C-alpha cells in the first residue's frame, strides 16, 4: 500500500553513496545546512518545512513515484531504468567528480575480438542497468544474456563477454584496460517530484524554490565575482577587455573621477583577465567565490 504523503513536511530524498558528498556540498552552497550522524539514513536540515531521507540513487525514483518521498534527487538513467512516472522538475548537471554528465558505455577488454555490438550475439553482458541494456540490444537486433551486476562491474569484463558500466571521466575504463564499443545512455542528475505532491500548492512552491537555489549553486561553481576601481578616463579601455557578453555593474565613487566596476565571469578566464585589467588602469582588484548565481 502506498505511503500517504506528509501533510506538513516536504519529504526529500538525498542520494546515498557516490553522489552523497557532492549533493551535501551542493545544498550547502545553495544555503542549507545538512548534518549526517554516523550510519543514520535520516539527516537533519536547517529548514523546518523539509525532512530528509537517504536512499540509493538506483531506487530513488520508485520511492518518489510511490509517494514515500515528495521529491528526490537521482539520475535520469535510474528514472529510465525503473520506468518511473514522476515529475522531472529540473536538470542538475553535477556528478561525483565534475559538472559533466555521466555515460553508460558498452565495453570489452582491449584484447577482445568484439568490435561491434553485433559480435555479442549469444554472449553474456554484466551490468547494473539491466532494462536499458536489454532495450538497447533489442533495438540493435542482438540477442544476448544480460546479467545483473552487484557493483565492481569493470572487474567482470574478463569473465563475461562485455559489460555496460557508467563512466564520468573514462579513467576507470582506461585503468581496467577496457575498450568502449558504444555509448548506450548519457545521464544527468534530476530533481524529481511525486505527481500528487506536485499538485499541492505549498509543496510545489517549495520544490520550485529548491530547484532555483540548487541550479543557482551549480551555476556559481565555475564562476567568480570580480570587483575593481577604474578611473573614468580608463573605463572604456577596461570594459573592452571584459568578455563581450558580460555587462558590468558600474557605480559612482566619492571621487567623481573614479567608478567601481563589478562583474561575474567564468573562473577559467579570470586569471588571464586580471593582469590585462591592471595594465588597462584598474586598481583595487578583488576576486571572490560565489555560492549562487540566479539568472
C-alpha positions as CSV (number, residue, x, y, z in Angstrom):
1,X,0.0,0.0,0.0
2,X,1.4,3.4,-1.0
3,X,2.6,5.5,2.0
4,X,0.4,8.6,2.5
5,X,2.2,11.9,1.7
6,X,3.1,14.0,4.7
7,X,0.8,17.0,5.0
8,X,3.1,19.3,6.9
9,X,6.6,18.4,5.6
10,X,8.2,18.2,2.3
11,X,9.9,14.8,2.4
12,X,13.1,15.0,0.3
13,X,15.3,12.0,-0.8
14,X,19.0,12.6,-0.8
15,X,21.2,10.0,-2.7
16,X,23.4,7.8,-0.5
17,X,26.6,6.5,-2.0
18,X,28.8,8.1,-4.7
19,X,26.7,11.2,-5.0
20,X,26.3,11.8,-1.3
21,X,29.2,14.2,-0.6
22,X,28.7,16.2,-3.8
23,X,25.0,16.6,-3.1
24,X,25.5,17.7,0.5
25,X,28.1,20.3,-0.7
26,X,25.6,21.5,-3.4
27,X,22.9,22.0,-0.7
28,X,25.5,23.9,1.4
29,X,26.2,26.2,-1.4
30,X,22.5,26.7,-2.0
31,X,22.2,27.9,1.6
32,X,21.1,24.8,3.5
33,X,23.0,23.1,6.4
34,X,22.7,19.3,6.3
35,X,24.1,17.1,9.0
36,X,24.5,13.3,8.9
37,X,25.3,11.4,12.1
38,X,27.1,8.0,11.8
39,X,25.1,5.4,9.9
40,X,21.8,7.3,10.1
41,X,19.6,7.5,7.0
42,X,17.8,10.5,8.4
43,X,19.9,13.6,8.0
44,X,18.9,16.9,9.6
45,X,18.4,20.1,7.7
46,X,18.0,23.7,8.9
47,X,14.6,24.1,7.3
48,X,11.5,23.3,9.3
49,X,9.4,22.6,6.2
50,X,11.7,19.8,5.0
51,X,12.5,16.3,6.3
52,X,15.3,14.2,4.7
53,X,15.7,10.5,4.0
54,X,18.6,8.9,2.3
55,X,18.1,6.3,-0.4
56,X,20.4,4.8,-3.1
57,X,20.1,6.7,-6.4
58,X,19.1,3.4,-8.0
59,X,15.8,3.2,-6.1
60,X,15.0,6.9,-5.5
61,X,12.6,7.3,-8.4
62,X,10.5,4.3,-7.3
63,X,10.0,5.8,-3.8
64,X,9.1,9.2,-5.4
65,X,6.6,7.6,-7.7
66,X,5.0,5.6,-4.8
67,X,4.7,8.6,-2.6
68,X,7.2,7.6,0.1
69,X,9.0,10.8,-1.0
70,X,7.6,14.0,-2.2
71,X,10.8,14.9,-4.0
72,X,14.2,13.3,-4.7
73,X,17.5,13.6,-6.4
74,X,18.6,10.9,-8.8
75,X,20.0,10.3,-12.3
76,X,17.9,10.2,-15.4
77,X,19.5,6.8,-16.0
78,X,17.7,5.3,-13.0
79,X,14.4,7.0,-13.8
80,X,14.5,5.4,-17.2
81,X,15.7,2.0,-15.8
82,X,12.8,1.9,-13.3
83,X,10.3,3.3,-15.9
84,X,9.2,5.7,-13.1
85,X,6.3,8.0,-13.7
86,X,7.5,11.2,-11.9
87,X,7.6,14.9,-12.5
88,X,11.0,16.0,-13.7
89,X,11.4,19.4,-12.1
90,X,14.9,20.3,-13.0
91,X,18.1,19.0,-14.5
92,X,21.0,19.4,-12.1
93,X,24.2,18.9,-14.1
94,X,26.7,17.7,-11.5
95,X,28.2,14.4,-10.6
96,X,30.6,12.7,-8.3
97,X,33.7,14.5,-9.6
98,X,32.6,17.2,-12.0
99,X,29.8,19.2,-13.6
100,X,29.6,16.9,-16.6
101,X,27.0,14.2,-17.5
102,X,27.9,10.6,-17.0
103,X,27.9,8.0,-19.8
104,X,26.8,4.3,-19.7
105,X,29.1,2.5,-22.1
106,X,29.3,-1.0,-23.6
107,X,32.9,-2.1,-23.1
108,X,35.1,-5.1,-23.6
109,X,38.7,-6.0,-22.7
110,X,41.2,-4.4,-25.1
111,X,42.3,-7.9,-26.2
112,X,38.7,-9.0,-27.1
113,X,37.8,-9.9,-30.6
114,X,34.5,-8.0,-30.3
115,X,34.5,-4.9,-32.5
116,X,30.8,-4.1,-32.7
117,X,27.6,-4.8,-30.7
118,X,26.5,-7.4,-33.2
119,X,29.6,-9.5,-32.3
120,X,28.0,-10.1,-28.8
121,X,25.1,-12.2,-30.1
122,X,24.7,-15.2,-27.9
123,X,27.1,-13.7,-25.3
124,X,26.8,-12.6,-21.7
125,X,26.8,-8.9,-20.6
126,X,27.1,-7.8,-17.0
127,X,25.6,-4.5,-15.8
128,X,23.6,-2.7,-13.1
129,X,21.5,-1.1,-15.9
130,X,19.7,-4.3,-17.0
131,X,16.4,-3.0,-18.5
132,X,18.1,-0.2,-20.5
133,X,20.7,-2.6,-21.8
134,X,18.1,-5.1,-22.9
135,X,16.2,-2.4,-24.7
136,X,19.4,-1.2,-26.4
137,X,20.2,-4.8,-27.6
138,X,16.7,-5.2,-28.9
139,X,17.0,-2.0,-30.8
140,X,20.2,-3.4,-32.4
141,X,18.6,-6.8,-33.1
142,X,21.1,-8.6,-30.9
143,X,20.1,-11.4,-28.6
144,X,22.4,-11.7,-25.6
145,X,22.0,-12.6,-22.0
146,X,22.1,-9.6,-19.6
147,X,23.1,-10.4,-16.1
148,X,22.7,-8.0,-13.1
149,X,26.0,-7.0,-11.6
150,X,26.2,-6.0,-7.9
151,X,29.0,-3.4,-8.4
152,X,32.7,-3.7,-9.4
153,X,31.4,-4.3,-12.9
154,X,34.7,-3.4,-14.6
155,X,36.4,-6.4,-13.0
156,X,33.9,-8.8,-14.5
157,X,34.7,-7.8,-18.1
158,X,37.2,-10.6,-18.5
159,X,34.8,-13.2,-17.1
160,X,31.9,-12.4,-19.4
161,X,31.7,-11.2,-23.0
162,X,31.1,-7.5,-22.2
163,X,29.9,-5.0,-19.6
164,X,27.8,-2.0,-19.6
165,X,29.1,0.4,-16.9
166,X,28.9,4.1,-16.0
167,X,31.9,6.4,-16.6
168,X,32.4,10.0,-15.7
169,X,35.9,10.7,-16.9
170,X,36.8,7.5,-18.6
171,X,39.6,6.8,-16.2
172,X,38.2,3.6,-14.8
173,X,37.7,2.2,-18.3
174,X,41.3,3.0,-19.1
175,X,42.6,1.7,-15.8
176,X,40.9,-1.6,-16.3
177,X,42.2,-1.9,-19.9
178,X,38.8,-1.8,-21.5
179,X,37.7,-0.7,-24.9
180,X,34.4,1.2,-25.5
181,X,32.2,-0.3,-28.2
182,X,29.3,2.1,-27.9
183,X,27.7,4.7,-25.5
184,X,24.2,3.5,-24.8
185,X,23.0,6.3,-22.5
186,X,24.0,9.7,-21.3
187,X,22.7,10.7,-17.9
188,X,22.4,13.8,-15.7
189,X,21.1,14.3,-12.2
190,X,17.4,15.3,-11.9
191,X,15.2,16.8,-9.2
192,X,12.0,14.8,-9.4
193,X,8.7,15.1,-7.7
194,X,5.8,12.8,-6.9
195,X,2.8,13.8,-9.2
196,X,0.4,14.2,-6.2
197,X,2.8,16.3,-4.2
198,X,3.4,18.5,-7.2
199,X,-0.3,19.4,-7.2
200,X,-0.2,20.6,-3.6
201,X,0.4,24.4,-3.9
202,X,2.7,24.9,-1.0
203,X,4.8,21.8,-1.8
204,X,5.1,22.8,-5.5
205,X,6.2,26.3,-4.5
206,X,8.8,24.8,-2.1
207,X,10.0,22.4,-4.7
208,X,10.3,25.2,-7.3
209,X,12.2,27.3,-4.8
210,X,14.6,24.4,-4.0
211,X,15.2,23.9,-7.8
212,X,16.0,27.6,-8.2
213,X,18.6,27.6,-5.4
214,X,20.2,24.3,-6.5
215,X,20.5,25.5,-10.1
216,X,22.0,28.8,-8.9
217,X,24.5,26.9,-6.8
218,X,25.6,24.8,-9.8
219,X,25.8,27.9,-12.0
220,X,28.1,29.5,-9.4
221,X,30.6,26.6,-9.2
222,X,32.7,27.7,-12.2
223,X,32.2,31.5,-11.8
224,X,33.8,34.2,-9.7
225,X,32.9,37.8,-8.9
226,X,35.3,40.5,-9.9
227,X,35.4,44.0,-8.4
228,X,37.7,46.9,-9.2
229,X,38.1,50.6,-9.2
230,X,38.6,52.4,-12.5
231,X,39.4,56.0,-13.4
232,X,36.7,57.3,-15.7
233,X,39.3,58.1,-18.3
234,X,40.3,54.4,-18.4
235,X,36.7,53.0,-18.2
236,X,36.2,52.3,-21.9
237,X,39.6,50.5,-22.2
238,X,38.7,48.3,-19.2
239,X,35.2,47.5,-20.5
240,X,36.6,46.5,-23.9
241,X,38.8,43.8,-22.1
242,X,35.8,42.1,-20.5
243,X,34.1,39.3,-22.4
244,X,31.6,40.9,-24.9
245,X,28.6,39.0,-23.4
246,X,29.3,40.4,-19.9
247,X,27.6,43.6,-18.8
248,X,29.3,45.0,-15.7
249,X,27.7,47.0,-12.9
250,X,29.2,50.4,-12.7
251,X,28.8,52.6,-9.6
252,X,30.0,56.1,-8.8
253,X,32.5,56.7,-6.1
254,X,33.0,59.7,-3.7
255,X,35.8,60.8,-6.1
256,X,33.9,61.8,-9.2
257,X,36.9,60.9,-11.4
258,X,36.6,57.2,-10.4
259,X,34.0,54.4,-10.6
260,X,33.6,51.0,-9.1
261,X,33.0,48.2,-11.6
262,X,31.7,44.7,-10.7
263,X,31.1,41.7,-13.0
264,X,30.5,37.9,-12.7
265,X,32.5,35.7,-15.1
266,X,33.9,32.2,-15.6
267,X,36.8,31.4,-13.2
268,X,38.8,29.9,-16.1
269,X,39.2,33.3,-17.8
270,X,39.7,35.4,-14.6
271,X,43.4,34.6,-14.3
272,X,44.1,35.9,-17.8
273,X,41.9,39.0,-17.4
274,X,43.2,40.3,-14.1
275,X,46.7,41.3,-15.4
276,X,45.1,42.8,-18.5
277,X,42.7,44.8,-16.4
278,X,45.6,46.1,-14.2
279,X,47.6,47.2,-17.2
280,X,44.5,49.0,-18.6
281,X,44.2,51.1,-15.4
282,X,42.1,49.1,-13.0
283,X,43.1,49.1,-9.3
284,X,41.9,47.6,-6.0
285,X,41.0,44.4,-8.0
286,X,39.2,41.8,-5.9
287,X,38.1,38.3,-6.9
288,X,35.7,36.3,-4.7
289,X,33.9,32.9,-4.9
290,X,30.2,32.7,-5.4
291,X,27.6,30.4,-3.7
292,X,24.7,31.0,-6.1
293,X,24.1,32.7,-9.4
294,X,20.4,33.2,-10.0
295,X,19.5,34.2,-13.6
